[in-house]
Amino acid sequence: MTPSGCAPILPPTRPRPRLVFVLAIPLLLAFGACGAPDEAGDIAPQASSAAPDEAATADRPLPTADPFARGYTREDFPRVQEIAPGVFTYEQLRSAGEEWFTTVSMFVVTDEGVLVADGQGNLEETQRLVDHIADITAAPITHLVVASDHGDHTGGNAAFPEDVRVWAHPTSAEQVAAASPEGAGARPVTDRVDDRAEITLGDRRIELHFLGRAHTGGDLAVYLPDDRVLFLSEAYLHRVFPAMRSAYPTEWVAMIERAQAMDVDIYVPGHGFVDAPAVLEEELETFRQAIVAVIAEARRLHEGGVPMETAMEQATFGEFESWSLRSSQGPRAVQQVYAELEGRLR
């Protein structure tokens, strides 16, 4: 189905006999403030940070997470796409300093209810997501999956219905409880997923997988086996520099490799654009290589006896230097790899 205001994602470039996509140009929806004060007027497109040999083509957009380099304005968001029948992605802008990029939620619509994978960063933006879902279906939101426990994905969870079932890994459940004092209206975790869980909602089978520690200690992946869709949340940052403030660097690489071994057509990121399936698959591998490169550079400096504070300033990451959030996340990533090498990760 293709309700008003939503557009199917572009088809994969190679044959996929069990999954059919409808070709369309995404429709663009209204934007409001997302975790940062609103500003009057459009933001003009900026110069691309992509490498000179990386250019947009008819079937491949500019490889960047910067919406303005891609030619978008703030009024073009949120962006909703139907990536499989009844399966939607929701991209909304957020800022980190002067940089803007998208936070991605996913929701699955059935006759018996709606499952949402990750909310947005504050009450206003999550309510906007809830309102968009209501425009698509009269079915209630019955399930919420905390795929990432970070605030930019859980900060507005109080916008979901009070009786929603909330699924999370035990580690994430502890983080959500610690970040949500009693009386704050946040939705408590009702179902804990240690390794794997299966939800049957209407005619839809939905699997929740803990594939290993990655961006957080409790990353969950939402898998739709019949549609071969895998929502990876913040374990997959599409052209966004590996953010490691609570990460497990080498375990993150292994987690992605487990995801790559699954039967998947569409890998959905937690930040960055939801592009064509073939692009998303290639970019997941590029992101894995980015993490490997960060680990290798930090290890090189560590083995050379470079103090961590100096290494945070000296590290260079080759082709990944141009990625969004490199300036803010690069030093923190080096710090986290040093902690892993020295056995100091929690």
C-alpha positions in Angstrom: 0.0 0.0 0.0 1.1 3.5 -0.6 -0.9 6.0 1.5 -0.9 9.7 0.8 2.3 11.4 1.9 4.5 8.3 1.6 6.6 7.0 -1.2 8.1 3.5 -1.8 11.8 3.2 -1.7 13.7 2.7 -5.0 14.2 -0.9 -6.1 17.4 -2.9 -5.7 19.7 -3.0 -8.7 19.9 -6.8 -8.8 17.0 -9.2 -9.0 15.3 -10.1 -5.7 12.6 -12.6 -6.6 10.8 -12.6 -3.3 10.4 -8.9 -2.7 8.9 -6.4 -5.1 9.3 -2.6 -4.9 7.4 0.1 -6.6 9.4 2.9 -8.2 8.5 6.4 -7.1 10.1 9.7 -6.1 9.8 10.2 -2.3 7.2 12.8 -1.3 8.4 15.4 1.1 6.6 16.3 4.3 6.7 19.2 6.7 9.6 19.8 9.1 9.6 21.2 12.6 12.3 21.7 15.3 14.2 18.5 16.1 16.2 18.7 19.3 17.4 22.2 18.5 15.8 25.7 18.3 14.0 26.4 15.1 15.5 29.0 12.7 13.6 31.2 10.3 13.8 30.4 6.6 15.5 27.7 4.6 19.1 26.6 5.0 20.8 26.9 1.6 22.5 23.8 0.3 26.1 23.7 1.3 29.2 22.4 -0.5 29.4 18.6 -0.4 31.9 17.0 1.9 32.1 13.9 -0.3 35.3 13.0 -1.9 35.9 14.5 -5.4 35.4 11.2 -7.2 32.1 10.5 -5.4 29.3 12.0 -7.4 25.6 11.5 -7.5 24.2 9.5 -10.4 20.6 8.7 -11.6 20.4 5.6 -9.3 22.8 6.7 -6.5 22.5 9.9 -4.6 25.5 11.9 -3.3 27.3 9.7 -0.7 26.9 12.0 2.3 24.7 12.3 5.4 24.5 16.0 4.9 20.9 16.8 3.8 21.9 20.3 2.4 24.7 18.8 0.3 22.1 16.6 -1.2 20.0 19.6 -2.1 17.3 19.3 0.6 16.0 22.0 2.9 14.6 21.7 6.3 11.1 21.9 4.9 11.7 18.6 3.1 11.5 16.7 6.4 10.2 14.5 7.9 10.6 12.0 5.0 8.4 8.9 5.1 9.0 6.0 2.7 7.2 2.6 2.4 10.1 0.2 1.9 7.9 -3.0 1.9 4.1 -3.5 2.2 3.1 -1.9 5.5 6.7 -1.2 6.5 7.7 2.5 6.7 10.9 4.4 7.5 10.7 7.9 9.0 13.6 10.3 8.7 13.7 13.5 10.7 16.4 16.1 10.9 18.4 16.7 14.0 21.5 18.8 14.7 24.8 18.3 16.4 26.4 21.7 16.7 26.4 23.1 13.2 25.9 19.8 11.5 22.5 18.4 10.5 21.6 14.8 9.7 18.7 12.5 10.0 17.5 10.2 12.8 15.6 7.2 11.5 12.6 5.4 13.0 10.8 2.4 11.4 7.2 1.3 11.9 5.3 -1.7 10.8 1.5 -1.4 10.2 -0.9 -4.3 10.7 -4.6 -4.7 11.2 -4.0 -5.6 14.8 -1.6 -2.8 15.7 1.6 -0.9 14.9 5.1 -1.7 16.0 7.6 1.2 16.1 11.3 0.7 16.2 12.9 3.6 17.9 11.3 7.0 18.6 12.8 10.4 18.2 14.8 12.6 20.5 12.2 14.7 22.3 8.5 14.7 23.0 7.6 17.1 20.2 9.4 15.1 17.5 8.1 11.8 18.7 4.6 13.1 18.8 5.1 14.2 15.2 6.1 10.6 14.4 3.0 9.3 16.2 0.8 11.8 14.2 2.2 10.7 10.9 1.5 7.0 11.8 -2.1 8.1 12.6 -2.4 9.6 9.2 -1.5 6.3 7.7 -3.6 3.9 9.8 -6.3 3.9 12.5 -4.6 0.9 14.1 -3.1 1.7 17.6 0.6 1.7 18.4 0.9 -1.5 20.4 4.6 -2.3 20.4 7.8 -0.1 20.8 11.3 -1.5 20.3 14.2 0.3 22.0 16.8 -0.7 19.4 19.1 2.1 20.8 18.8 3.4 24.3 20.4 6.7 23.6 18.3 9.8 24.2 18.1 10.9 20.5 16.0 7.7 20.0 14.2 7.5 23.4 13.9 11.0 24.6 10.3 11.4 23.5 8.9 7.9 24.3 6.3 9.5 26.6 4.4 10.4 23.4 3.6 6.7 22.8 0.4 5.2 24.3 0.5 4.4 28.0 -0.3 0.8 27.4 2.4 0.2 24.7 4.5 -2.9 25.2 8.2 -1.8 25.3 10.8 -4.2 24.2 14.5 -3.8 25.0 17.7 -5.6 25.8 18.3 -5.8 29.6 21.3 -3.4 29.3 19.1 -0.9 27.5 16.3 -1.4 29.9 18.6 -0.3 32.7 19.7 2.8 30.8 16.1 3.7 30.0 15.1 3.4 33.6 18.0 5.4 34.8 17.3 8.2 32.3 13.6 8.3 33.1 12.8 9.2 36.7 9.4 8.2 38.1 6.6 10.6 37.2 8.4 11.8 34.0 5.8 10.0 31.9 8.4 7.8 30.1 7.2 4.3 29.0 8.8 1.6 31.1 10.3 -1.5 29.5 7.8 -4.4 29.8 9.6 -7.1 27.8 13.3 -7.8 27.9 15.2 -9.5 25.1 18.3 -11.3 26.1 19.1 -12.9 22.8 16.1 -13.2 20.5 12.3 -12.7 20.6 9.5 -13.2 18.1 6.4 -11.0 17.9 3.3 -12.0 15.8 1.3 -8.9 15.0 -1.6 -9.4 12.7 -0.2 -11.4 9.7 3.3 -10.1 10.4 6.1 -12.0 11.9 8.7 -9.7 13.6 12.0 -10.9 15.1 14.1 -9.0 17.6 17.8 -10.0 17.6 20.6 -9.1 19.9 23.5 -9.7 17.6 26.2 -8.4 20.0 27.3 -5.2 21.6 28.0 -2.4 19.1 27.1 1.2 19.4 25.6 0.6 22.9 25.7 -2.4 25.2 22.2 -3.5 24.3 21.7 -2.9 20.5 18.7 -4.7 19.2 18.0 -5.3 15.5 14.4 -5.6 14.2 14.1 -8.3 11.5 11.1 -8.9 9.1 12.0 -12.3 7.7 9.2 -12.3 5.1 10.2 -9.0 3.7 13.9 -9.4 4.4 14.2 -6.0 6.1 16.6 -5.5 9.0 16.5 -2.3 11.1 19.9 -1.8 12.7 19.3 1.5 14.5 22.6 3.1 15.6 24.6 0.0 14.9 24.5 1.4 11.3 25.3 5.0 10.7 25.1 5.8 7.0 28.0 8.2 6.2 28.1 9.4 9.8 31.4 8.9 11.5 31.4 6.0 14.0 30.1 7.4 17.3 31.7 5.5 20.1 31.0 7.2 23.4 29.4 4.0 24.7 30.6 1.6 22.0 32.5 -1.7 22.0 34.6 -1.2 18.9 35.8 -4.7 17.9 32.5 -6.2 19.0 30.7 -3.7 16.8 32.6 -5.0 13.7 31.6 -8.6 14.6 28.0 -7.5 15.1 27.8 -5.9 11.7 29.3 -9.1 10.2 26.5 -11.2 11.8 24.0 -8.8 10.3 25.6 -9.1 6.9 25.3 -12.9 7.1 21.5 -12.7 7.5 19.0 -13.1 4.6 18.4 -9.3 4.1 17.3 -7.1 1.2 17.1 -3.8 3.0 19.4 -2.7 5.9 17.9 0.3 7.6 20.3 2.7 9.4 19.6 4.7 12.6 21.1 7.9 11.2 21.7 9.0 7.6 19.5 8.6 4.5 17.3 5.6 3.7 18.5 5.1 0.1 17.9 2.3 -2.4 18.5 -1.2 -1.0 21.6 -1.9 -3.1 23.1 1.4 -1.9 22.3 0.6 1.8 23.9 -2.8 1.5 27.1 -1.4 0.1 27.1 1.5 2.6 26.8 -1.0 5.5 30.0 -2.6 4.3 31.6 0.9 3.9 30.6 1.7 7.5 32.1 -1.6 8.8 35.3 -0.6 7.1 35.1 2.8 8.8 35.0 1.2 12.2 37.9 -1.1 11.2 39.9 2.0 10.1 39.2 3.8 13.4 40.4 0.8 15.4 43.5 0.3 13.2 44.5 4.0 13.5 44.0 4.1 17.3 45.9 0.8 17.7 48.8 2.1 15.6 49.1 5.2 17.9 48.6 3.1 21.1 51.3 0.6 20.0 53.6 3.5 19.2 53.3 4.7 22.8 51.4 7.9 22.0 49.4 9.2 25.0 45.7 9.0 24.5 45.2 12.8 24.7 47.8 13.3 22.0 46.4 10.4 19.9 43.0 12.1 19.9 44.5 15.1 18.2 46.9 13.3 15.9 44.6 10.5 14.5 43.7 10.7 10.8 41.2 8.4 9.1 41.8 8.7 5.4 38.7 8.6 3.2 36.5 8.8 6.4 37.8 12.3 7.3 35.0 13.9 5.3 32.1 12.1 7.0 29.5 13.9 9.1 30.5 14.3 12.8 34.1 13.4 12.2 35.3 16.5 14.2 33.2 15.7 17.2 33.3 11.9 17.1 36.8 11.2 15.9 38.6 12.0 19.2 36.0 10.2 21.3 36.4 7.1 19.1 40.1 7.0 19.7 39.5 7.3 23.4 37.1 4.4 23.3 39.5 2.2 21.3 42.3 3.0 23.8 39.9 1.9 26.6 39.2 -1.3 24.8 42.9 -2.1 24.2 43.6 -1.4 27.9 40.7 -3.4 29.2 38.9 -0.4 30.6 35.5 -0.8 28.9 32.6 -1.3 31.3 
